[in-house]
Amino acid sequence: MNLKRTFGTILTVLGIIGLIYTGFGIINHDDRTTSLFVIGIIALLFFFTGISLVRNTKDEA
């Protein structure tokens, strides 16, 4: 089991969860716009970092 690929999957899932949370906050017109903005940026960072880790890690058995 490749550790980088597993970590990339975890980061991707955390990014998706953060983006969904941010989306619900925006739709519900939550008053904490600064917090939602920060969470959305961090979620995007996690998501794209995880995707790049999964894509660029070679499977060597």
LOMAR-23942 format. One record per residue (C-alpha): residue number from 1; residue in one letter; chain; x, y, z. Coordinates in nm, 3 decimals, always signed. Layout:
N
   resi   resn   chain        px        py        pz
    NUM      A       A         X         Y         Z
...
***
This chain:
61
   resi   resn   chain        px        py        pz
      1      M       A    +0.000    +0.000    +0.000
      2      N       A    +0.144    +0.330    -0.108
      3      L       A    +0.154    +0.589    +0.169
      4      K       A    +0.160    +0.892    -0.063
      5      R       A    -0.144    +0.769    -0.256
      6      T       A    -0.333    +0.702    +0.070
      7      F       A    -0.246    +1.046    +0.203
      8      G       A    -0.357    +1.198    -0.128
      9      T       A    -0.691    +1.019    -0.101
     10      I       A    -0.740    +1.146    +0.254
     11      L       A    -0.659    +1.504    +0.149
     12      T       A    -0.899    +1.478    -0.144
     13      V       A    -1.182    +1.354    +0.078
     14      L       A    -1.117    +1.629    +0.334
     15      G       A    -1.120    +1.885    +0.053
     16      I       A    -1.454    +1.755    -0.075
     17      I       A    -1.603    +1.769    +0.275
     18      G       A    -1.477    +2.125    +0.320
     19      L       A    -1.618    +2.235    -0.015
     20      I       A    -1.957    +2.083    +0.065
     21      Y       A    -1.958    +2.258    +0.405
     22      T       A    -1.869    +2.587    +0.238
     23      G       A    -2.140    +2.540    -0.022
     24      F       A    -2.406    +2.476    +0.242
     25      G       A    -2.294    +2.784    +0.433
     26      I       A    -2.317    +3.001    +0.125
     27      I       A    -2.660    +2.866    +0.029
     28      N       A    -2.795    +2.920    +0.381
     29      H       A    -2.657    +3.279    +0.387
     30      D       A    -2.450    +3.212    +0.697
     31      D       A    -2.323    +3.523    +0.877
     32      R       A    -1.970    +3.387    +0.916
     33      T       A    -1.855    +3.482    +0.566
     34      T       A    -1.490    +3.524    +0.662
     35      S       A    -1.479    +3.177    +0.816
     36      L       A    -1.650    +3.027    +0.512
     37      F       A    -1.403    +3.201    +0.284
     38      V       A    -1.104    +3.063    +0.476
     39      I       A    -1.255    +2.713    +0.494
     40      G       A    -1.325    +2.722    +0.120
     41      I       A    -0.967    +2.824    +0.037
     42      I       A    -0.820    +2.553    +0.261
     43      A       A    -1.063    +2.296    +0.116
     44      L       A    -0.955    +2.387    -0.238
     45      L       A    -0.592    +2.357    -0.135
     46      F       A    -0.650    +2.012    +0.018
     47      F       A    -0.854    +1.897    -0.280
     48      F       A    -0.604    +1.994    -0.549
     49      T       A    -0.304    +1.877    -0.345
     50      G       A    -0.468    +1.538    -0.289
     51      I       A    -0.558    +1.501    -0.655
     52      S       A    -0.204    +1.583    -0.763
     53      L       A    -0.058    +1.335    -0.512
     54      V       A    -0.282    +1.058    -0.641
     55      R       A    -0.210    +1.140    -1.006
     56      N       A    +0.168    +1.182    -0.979
     57      T       A    +0.246    +0.888    -0.751
     58      K       A    +0.359    +0.581    -0.942
     59      D       A    +0.262    +0.234    -0.827
     60      E       A    +0.573    +0.032    -0.765
     61      A       A    +0.510    -0.316    -0.636
***
